[in-house]
């Protein structure tokens, strides 16, 4: 099942500043003569296409956003897929500030996993390669209850993390213990945590498709997404704003990131697999990325 969802955050305002009503750039773009665009728009509802565009300008040294939307509906479910990795990476950095014993380069291993990793590697791999393993590591580190509570308090919008990605028993409620080793070779354990049972979402569209495969068997009925991860485009967009422009929000609605952490995060978001030493023939520059 493939869905189309786009997040546009522009580093430069593309619309001239004036007191006159600004023309909606999304409408201009969607009215283009491109056959590909027309094909999508003719089936926009079926594709569940949603678009958010924010431009910005500075007025009196303050960031002012102008938002444009197309078919945004937080109460109609779409599967967020790998977009859940972005907030998890932000929150992992934030959590490091609360625990002096941890830092970006602290080595850690999830119980049952013989391979140790670091937060720096996991965050870089999330953005360069969309690593499911790295996301699952951060999920174990943070826990779904903590992720949901924190994002809700930020006021970014509705959210519900309920499962890991691409593993068996992905929705197991308890997180696993984690062993950390610092640069003095001292080890310490973060115990596993129990989390709240997942409740079914009371929104539209949680039954998707006509059939799906489970254990290589075709199930001839829609797939139930009511207990899957829920991260609407609006929430993602608002999280992005808080990462790029924290000064535009009250302190209670900002992530607790240092300047260095913010810069590391933004650099990681734009990084390419080859810059991390991965084989360019396998992990090409546009691997799990969409270049414009």
Secondary structure, DSSP 4 states (H G I P E B T S, - for coil): ----EEEEE-SS--S---SSPPP-HHHHHHTS--HHHHHHHHTHHHHT-EEEEEEEEEETTEEEEEEEEES--TTB----GGGHHHHHHHHHHHHHHH-TT--TT-EEEETT----EEHHHHHHHHHHH--HHHHHHHHHHH-HHHHHHHHHHHT----B----SSSTTTT-SSPPPEEEE-TT--EEEEPP---PPPPPP-SBT-EESS-EEETTEEE-S-EE-TTS-B--HHHHHHHHHHHH-GGGS-GGGS----HHHHHHHHHHHT--GGGGT--TTTS-TTTT----
